[in-house]
Structure formats: C-alpha cells, structure tokens
Amino acid sequence: MEFKRIIDPIAFITKRSYFLFGPRSTGKTYSIKKNLPKYKNCLYVNLLSADTYLRLSNEPGLLSQMIANHKMVVIDEVQRLPILLNEVHNIIEEKKVKFLLTGSSARRLKREDANLLGGRAGSIHFFPLKFMEINNFDLEKYLLYGGIPRVYDSDEPEVELDSYVNLYLEQEIKLECNLRALLPFNRFIKSAALNNGELLNFSNVASDSEVSASTVREYYSVLEDTLMGFMLEPWTESKKRKAIQTAKFYFFDPGVCHYILGSKHLDRNSNMWGKAFEQFICLELKAYLSYYQRRKKLFFWRSINKQEVDFIIGNDVAIEVKSTKKIEQKHLLGLRALKEEKIIKDFYIISDDKIERVSEEGFKIIHWKKFLQKLWSGEIC
C-alpha cells in the first residue's frame, strides 16, 4: 500500500536547517529518498552505511569536501556520530549550507553533550501514519495495531509488532541507553503501558516494576529520549478551579502500547477502546502542531476536584474526546467547568456521534472524522 505523507521533510530546509526526529520505521528515510530527486542541489549522507560511517568517524572534516557545491544536505541517523555536529556547525557558519539531520534517538546526543547547533536549527518530529495519510482509514485496525507503516500495511501485524518492539528494546534501549539488565525495564514498560494516558504516579509504577521511584523517573526519561513516548503537561492557567500539576505519559503509537500489554482485540464498548481512541486523537493533534510548525503547546486540564478536559491547544482550543456514539449532557461537564475560566476561545467535543451540532453553551459537537479533516485543513487552529 502506498501512503501519501503529509510533509516532505526536505522542503523544510529550503529556508533553514532542521533536526528531524522520529521513532524507527515511521518512514523518515523512505520519505526523504522519495522526495530527494526533486532537489538537484541536495546531498544525502547515510550514516547507516558502514563505509560512510567509518570514513566520517575517522575524518569528520571529510564532510566539507563531500558537500562541494551542494546547498542542502541530509544526514540520516546523525545520533550515530554526534561528533559530526561540530563540523555541521562550522559548515553552516562558513558556507551557509542548510542541513536536515535525522535521528531515531536523542539519548546519545544528550549523553555525549553533542553540539545542537545553538539555535541554528529548528526541530520537527516525524510520526507514524496519520488519518489523512491513509486511504480507506480503518479505525478499529488503527487503534489495535497503530500506524507504523510496515505494521498497518501487513497481513500479519502482530508479527511485525513483535519484531518491531523487540528490536527497539535491544537496539535503542539496551545498546543506546547502557541498561545493564532488561528484565526490570521490561516490567516497567508493561506498567507504563497500563498507565498510558493516565496521571503519572511514580510510586505506583515503581511498586509494579519492583524498582525505585528514582529508577522509574530515569526509565521514563529513556522512553522520551528514544522517542517511544512523551509527557503531556497540565494546563495550569485556571483560577476558579486550581489545576493539578502532574503530567501524563503517552506512547507514540497505540499498536506498540497494545503489543506490550498483550492485547489481541479491542471491544468497542470497553475502557481500553476509549483510552486508545483518546490516544489516537492526542497523536493527531501533536503531529499537526509539529508538521505545520504551530507555535502552540498541547496540554490537558484537570482540577483538584477532578473536572477534566482531555486536550487544550495553547490558550485557544479545548477538546473533549468521547468514544460514544451519542453525546449527552453528562459528557459536557468538563468543558462547562473550563468555560467558566473565560480564557479558552473554542470548545469541541469529538466522538462517534454523527449528528453535528452546537450546544446551548456554544460547544461544537462534531464527529471525529469531520474534526480531523478540519484540523488538517487548518480550520481548528
């Protein structure tokens, strides 16, 4: 199956240099190589090539000679050779060349205190397949198996997920992060999957994982650095109702999360379906903000009295997510509480309810497909 990706990664560096980070097998290299012929003055350097890696390891200055008259350069898997970033920095300054620097982990760059170019490069993330990139989108399939291209396109998605997750654990987690033993981490990652999208409680996860709370904090840092997931911070601007300060953690793909949990199917009426649907919308929002370089952060809101809204974009848009086929008054309670703060401008509740309407309070009730179409066309924010 051919997927038409929303962004052309190389197009970003027609104006300035960028880091492009994304988990393994999300399609970074494929998308770059597919678009490369459109750019006659763009050099592609693949650090997964043993010969290229060894030559540049021994002689980083060779990069400048390789560039010659090229005005744009893609360096794939730059985290394999962090020292090369010093040369990149120098070339940007002296030759005004623009770079796209891709990677599937930031862990090694942080560990080796790599040169991150001091603001001379922007940052974008590459994600698994999004709703608008898949023809005949199958929600049930996506919620269970996720959007990693080779998994979604496979006749045996469980086998592909097995291979993917185990390769990630061995190559990204064990090798890149210098973990002495994988068994405690394996216990942790299952507990993290169980708590996907929930308020973080390091003590509870530590108890489940049989490690200390400080180790759990470090393990979550490992997941973030290897792009297996991200923290969603709370929105704390509310005054009438004090907001909690605790973050949530989301895995980057629902299929990976369900593989870790051993889930074989999803019941549409189950809590697991609802959590996966919420995660799906969260990932769509996060990808949209990154791909279109919207300078707004994604948050969630929860008061100390447990009123909650799933997602807030900046101070502008509040979004409540329900997997139900029929929105009722009880589903609007969180949005009502948040509206009293008189800060947020637009309020949406998205679900599987196909009757689009506006409530008396001005809340826009909209089917999830219509909402995502509006989102990706720039009509939401």
C-alpha positions as CSV (number, residue, x, y, z in Angstrom):
1,M,0.0,0.0,0.0
2,E,1.3,3.5,-0.9
3,F,0.9,6.2,1.7
4,K,1.0,9.9,0.8
5,R,2.8,11.6,3.7
6,I,1.6,15.0,4.8
7,I,5.0,16.5,4.8
8,D,8.1,16.5,2.5
9,P,10.9,16.6,5.1
10,I,13.4,18.1,2.7
11,A,11.1,21.1,2.0
12,F,11.8,22.4,5.5
13,I,15.5,23.0,4.7
14,T,14.8,25.3,1.8
15,K,14.7,28.1,4.4
16,R,16.8,26.9,7.4
17,S,18.4,23.8,9.0
18,Y,16.3,21.3,10.9
19,F,16.7,18.3,13.2
20,L,14.1,15.7,12.2
21,F,13.5,13.1,15.0
22,G,11.1,10.2,14.8
23,P,10.9,6.6,16.0
24,R,12.3,3.8,13.9
25,S,10.3,2.6,10.9
26,T,7.9,5.6,10.9
27,G,9.1,6.4,7.3
28,K,11.7,9.2,7.7
29,T,14.3,7.7,5.3
30,Y,11.7,6.4,2.9
31,S,10.0,9.8,2.7
32,I,13.4,11.6,2.2
33,K,14.6,9.2,-0.5
34,K,11.2,9.5,-2.3
35,N,11.4,13.3,-2.4
36,L,15.2,13.6,-2.9
37,P,15.0,13.6,-6.8
38,K,13.1,16.9,-6.6
39,Y,16.1,18.7,-5.1
40,K,19.0,18.7,-7.5
41,N,21.3,20.5,-5.1
42,C,20.7,18.2,-2.1
43,L,23.3,15.7,-0.9
44,Y,22.2,12.6,1.0
45,V,24.6,11.2,3.6
46,N,23.5,7.9,5.2
47,L,25.3,7.0,8.5
48,L,23.8,3.5,8.4
49,S,26.2,2.8,5.6
50,A,29.2,1.2,7.2
51,D,31.7,2.7,4.8
52,T,30.3,6.2,5.2
53,Y,30.1,5.9,8.9
54,L,33.7,4.6,9.3
55,R,35.2,7.3,6.9
56,L,33.4,10.1,8.7
57,S,34.2,8.7,12.2
58,N,37.9,8.8,11.4
59,E,37.8,12.1,9.5
60,P,34.8,14.3,10.2
61,G,36.4,17.1,8.1
62,L,35.7,14.9,5.0
63,L,32.1,16.1,5.2
64,S,33.0,19.6,4.0
65,Q,34.7,18.1,0.9
66,M,31.7,15.8,0.2
67,I,29.4,18.8,0.2
68,A,31.3,20.6,-2.5
69,N,28.7,23.0,-4.2
70,H,25.6,21.5,-2.6
71,K,23.4,24.0,-0.8
72,M,21.3,21.4,1.1
73,V,22.5,18.3,2.9
74,V,20.5,15.4,4.6
75,I,22.5,13.4,7.2
76,D,20.5,10.3,8.1
77,E,20.8,8.8,11.7
78,V,23.0,11.6,12.9
79,Q,22.9,10.3,16.5
80,R,25.3,7.5,15.4
81,L,28.1,10.1,15.0
82,P,27.5,13.1,17.4
83,I,31.0,14.5,16.8
84,L,29.9,15.3,13.2
85,L,27.7,18.0,14.5
86,N,30.7,20.2,15.2
87,E,31.6,20.0,11.5
88,V,28.0,20.7,10.6
89,H,28.0,23.8,12.8
90,N,31.2,25.1,11.1
91,I,29.8,24.4,7.6
92,I,26.5,26.3,8.4
93,E,28.5,29.3,9.5
94,E,31.1,29.3,6.7
95,K,29.2,28.0,3.7
96,K,25.5,28.8,4.6
97,V,24.6,25.3,3.8
98,K,21.2,24.0,5.2
99,F,21.1,20.6,6.9
100,L,18.3,18.1,7.6
101,L,19.7,16.0,10.5
102,T,17.6,12.9,11.2
103,G,17.6,10.6,14.1
104,S,15.6,7.9,16.0
105,S,17.0,8.7,19.4
106,A,18.2,11.8,21.2
107,R,19.7,9.8,24.1
108,R,23.2,9.5,22.6
109,L,23.3,13.2,21.6
110,K,22.4,14.1,25.2
111,R,24.9,11.7,26.8
112,E,27.8,12.9,24.7
113,D,26.8,16.5,25.2
114,A,26.6,16.9,21.4
115,N,26.6,20.3,19.6
116,L,22.9,21.0,18.9
117,L,23.9,24.0,16.8
118,G,22.9,26.7,19.3
119,G,19.6,27.7,17.8
120,R,20.8,27.5,14.2
121,A,18.5,24.5,13.5
122,G,14.8,24.1,14.1
123,S,13.2,20.9,15.2
124,I,10.4,18.8,13.8
125,H,9.2,15.3,14.6
126,F,8.1,12.5,12.2
127,F,5.2,10.4,13.3
128,P,3.6,7.1,12.4
129,L,0.8,7.3,9.7
130,K,-1.9,9.9,10.4
131,F,-5.6,9.8,9.5
132,M,-5.2,11.9,6.4
133,E,-2.3,9.7,5.0
134,I,-4.3,6.5,4.9
135,N,-6.9,5.8,2.2
136,N,-10.0,3.9,3.5
137,F,-8.9,4.5,7.1
138,D,-9.8,1.6,9.4
139,L,-10.3,3.0,12.9
140,E,-10.5,-0.4,14.6
141,K,-7.4,-1.6,12.9
142,Y,-5.5,1.6,13.7
143,L,-6.5,1.6,17.4
144,L,-5.3,-2.0,17.9
145,Y,-2.2,-2.1,15.6
146,G,-1.3,1.5,15.3
147,G,0.2,3.5,12.4
148,I,3.8,2.3,11.9
149,P,3.7,1.8,8.0
150,R,5.0,-1.7,7.8
151,V,2.6,-2.8,10.6
152,Y,-0.5,-1.1,9.3
153,D,0.2,-2.5,5.8
154,S,1.0,-6.0,6.9
155,D,-1.2,-9.1,6.6
156,E,0.4,-10.2,9.9
157,P,0.5,-7.0,12.0
158,E,1.1,-8.9,15.3
159,V,4.3,-10.5,13.8
160,E,5.5,-7.1,12.6
161,L,4.8,-5.5,16.1
162,D,6.7,-8.4,17.8
163,S,9.7,-7.8,15.6
164,Y,9.5,-4.0,16.0
165,V,9.2,-3.8,19.8
166,N,11.9,-6.4,20.4
167,L,14.3,-4.7,18.0
168,Y,13.6,-1.4,19.7
169,L,14.3,-2.9,23.2
170,E,17.5,-4.4,22.0
171,Q,18.9,-1.7,19.8
172,E,17.5,1.6,21.2
173,I,17.0,0.7,24.8
174,K,19.7,-1.8,25.7
175,L,22.5,-0.5,23.5
176,E,21.9,3.2,23.3
177,C,21.0,3.6,27.0
178,N,23.5,1.2,28.5
179,L,21.0,-0.6,30.6
180,R,22.7,-3.4,32.5
181,A,19.6,-5.6,32.6
182,L,16.5,-5.5,30.6
183,L,14.2,-7.5,33.0
184,P,13.5,-4.6,35.4
185,F,12.9,-2.3,32.4
186,N,10.6,-4.9,30.8
187,R,8.5,-4.9,34.0
188,F,8.5,-1.1,33.9
189,I,7.5,-0.8,30.3
190,K,4.4,-3.0,30.9
191,S,3.4,-0.9,33.8
192,A,3.9,2.2,31.8
193,A,1.7,0.8,29.0
194,L,-1.0,0.0,31.6
195,N,-0.8,3.7,32.8
196,N,-0.7,5.1,29.2
197,G,-2.6,8.4,29.2
198,E,-3.1,8.4,33.0
199,L,-1.8,10.8,35.6
200,L,1.8,9.8,36.4
201,N,2.3,8.1,39.8
202,F,5.9,7.2,40.1
203,S,5.4,5.3,43.3
204,N,2.7,3.0,41.9
205,V,4.7,2.3,38.8
206,A,7.8,1.7,40.9
207,S,5.9,-0.8,43.0
208,D,4.6,-2.7,40.0
209,S,8.1,-2.7,38.4
210,E,10.0,-3.7,41.5
211,V,12.4,-0.8,41.2
212,S,12.8,2.5,43.0
213,A,10.8,5.7,42.1
214,S,14.1,7.4,41.0
215,T,14.7,4.5,38.6
216,V,11.2,4.8,37.2
217,R,11.8,8.5,36.6
218,E,15.0,7.6,34.7
219,Y,13.2,4.9,32.7
220,Y,10.5,7.4,31.6
221,S,13.4,9.7,30.5
222,V,14.7,6.8,28.5
223,L,11.3,6.3,26.8
224,E,11.2,10.0,25.9
225,D,14.8,10.2,24.6
226,T,14.3,7.1,22.4
227,L,11.0,8.6,21.2
228,M,8.8,5.8,22.5
229,G,6.6,8.4,24.1
230,F,6.2,11.9,25.5
231,M,5.0,13.7,28.5
232,L,1.7,15.7,28.2
233,E,1.9,18.6,30.6
234,P,-1.1,20.0,32.5
235,W,-2.7,23.4,31.7
236,T,-2.4,25.5,34.8
237,E,-3.9,28.8,33.9
238,S,-7.3,28.2,35.6
239,K,-8.0,30.4,38.6
240,K,-11.5,29.5,39.8
241,R,-10.6,25.8,40.0
242,K,-7.0,25.0,41.0
243,A,-5.3,22.7,38.4
244,I,-3.3,19.7,39.3
245,Q,0.5,19.8,38.4
246,T,1.0,16.2,37.4
247,A,1.8,15.2,33.8
248,K,0.6,12.3,31.8
249,F,2.7,10.0,29.6
250,Y,1.5,8.8,26.1
251,F,3.2,6.1,24.0
252,F,3.9,7.3,20.4
253,D,1.7,4.6,18.9
254,P,-1.4,2.7,20.1
255,G,-0.2,-0.6,18.4
256,V,3.1,-0.6,20.3
257,C,1.2,0.0,23.6
258,H,-1.2,-2.8,22.9
259,Y,1.6,-5.2,21.9
260,I,3.3,-4.5,25.2
261,L,0.0,-5.2,27.1
262,G,-0.6,-8.4,25.1
263,S,-3.9,-7.1,23.7
264,K,-5.3,-9.3,20.9
265,H,-8.6,-7.4,20.2
266,L,-10.5,-4.3,21.3
267,D,-14.1,-4.3,22.4
268,R,-15.7,-1.1,21.1
269,N,-17.6,-0.7,24.4
270,S,-14.5,-1.2,26.6
271,N,-12.5,1.2,28.6
272,M,-9.4,0.1,26.6
273,W,-11.1,1.2,23.3
274,G,-11.9,4.6,24.9
275,K,-8.3,5.1,26.0
276,A,-7.0,4.1,22.6
277,F,-9.4,6.5,20.9
278,E,-8.2,9.3,23.1
279,Q,-4.6,8.4,22.4
280,F,-5.3,8.4,18.7
281,I,-6.7,12.0,18.8
282,C,-3.8,13.1,21.0
283,L,-1.3,11.9,18.5
284,E,-3.1,13.5,15.6
285,L,-3.1,16.8,17.4
286,K,0.6,16.5,18.3
287,A,1.6,15.6,14.7
288,Y,-0.5,18.5,13.3
289,L,1.2,21.1,15.6
290,S,4.7,19.7,14.7
291,Y,4.2,19.3,10.9
292,Y,2.7,22.7,10.4
293,Q,5.0,24.4,12.9
294,R,2.3,25.8,15.0
295,R,3.9,27.6,17.9
296,K,1.3,26.3,20.4
297,K,1.7,23.6,23.0
298,L,-0.6,20.8,23.7
299,F,-1.9,20.3,27.3
300,F,-4.6,18.6,29.3
301,W,-6.6,20.1,32.2
302,R,-7.7,18.6,35.4
303,S,-8.8,20.4,38.5
304,I,-8.1,19.2,42.0
305,N,-11.8,18.4,42.2
306,K,-11.4,16.1,39.2
307,Q,-13.1,18.2,36.5
308,E,-11.1,17.4,33.3
309,V,-10.8,18.3,29.7
310,D,-8.7,15.9,27.5
311,F,-6.7,18.4,25.4
312,I,-6.0,22.1,25.2
313,I,-4.1,23.8,22.4
314,G,-2.3,26.9,23.8
315,N,-5.0,29.1,25.4
316,D,-7.2,28.8,22.4
317,V,-8.9,25.5,21.9
318,A,-10.3,22.9,24.3
319,I,-11.1,19.4,23.1
320,E,-13.0,16.7,25.0
321,V,-12.8,13.2,23.5
322,K,-15.5,10.5,23.9
323,S,-15.7,7.2,22.0
324,T,-19.5,7.1,22.4
325,K,-22.0,7.2,19.5
326,K,-24.3,9.5,21.4
327,I,-23.2,12.7,23.2
328,E,-25.2,13.5,26.3
329,Q,-25.2,16.4,28.8
330,K,-23.0,14.5,31.2
331,H,-20.2,14.5,28.6
332,L,-20.1,18.3,28.7
333,L,-19.3,18.8,32.4
334,G,-15.6,19.3,32.0
335,L,-16.0,21.8,29.2
336,R,-18.6,23.7,31.2
337,A,-16.2,24.0,34.2
338,L,-13.4,25.1,31.9
339,K,-15.5,27.7,30.1
340,E,-16.1,29.5,33.4
341,E,-12.4,30.5,33.4
342,K,-13.2,32.7,30.4
343,I,-9.8,32.1,28.8
344,I,-10.3,29.4,26.1
345,K,-11.9,30.6,22.9
346,D,-13.3,27.5,21.2
347,F,-14.7,24.3,22.7
348,Y,-15.1,21.0,20.9
349,I,-16.4,17.6,21.9
350,I,-15.5,14.9,19.4
351,S,-16.9,11.4,19.3
352,D,-18.5,8.8,17.1
353,D,-21.8,10.7,17.2
354,K,-22.7,11.6,13.6
355,I,-25.1,14.4,14.3
356,E,-23.1,17.6,14.2
357,R,-24.5,20.5,16.3
358,V,-23.7,23.3,18.7
359,S,-24.8,23.1,22.3
360,E,-26.5,26.0,24.1
361,E,-23.2,26.9,25.7
362,G,-21.5,27.1,22.3
363,F,-19.7,23.7,22.4
364,K,-19.2,22.3,19.0
365,I,-20.2,18.6,18.9
366,I,-18.6,17.0,15.9
367,H,-17.8,13.5,14.5
368,W,-14.1,12.6,14.8
369,K,-13.6,12.2,11.1
370,K,-15.0,15.7,10.4
371,F,-12.9,17.2,13.2
372,L,-9.7,15.7,11.8
373,Q,-10.5,16.9,8.3
374,K,-10.9,20.4,9.7
375,L,-7.8,20.1,11.8
376,W,-5.5,19.1,8.9
377,S,-7.0,21.8,6.7
378,G,-6.1,24.4,9.3
379,E,-9.6,25.3,10.4
380,I,-9.2,24.4,14.1
381,C,-6.1,26.4,15.0
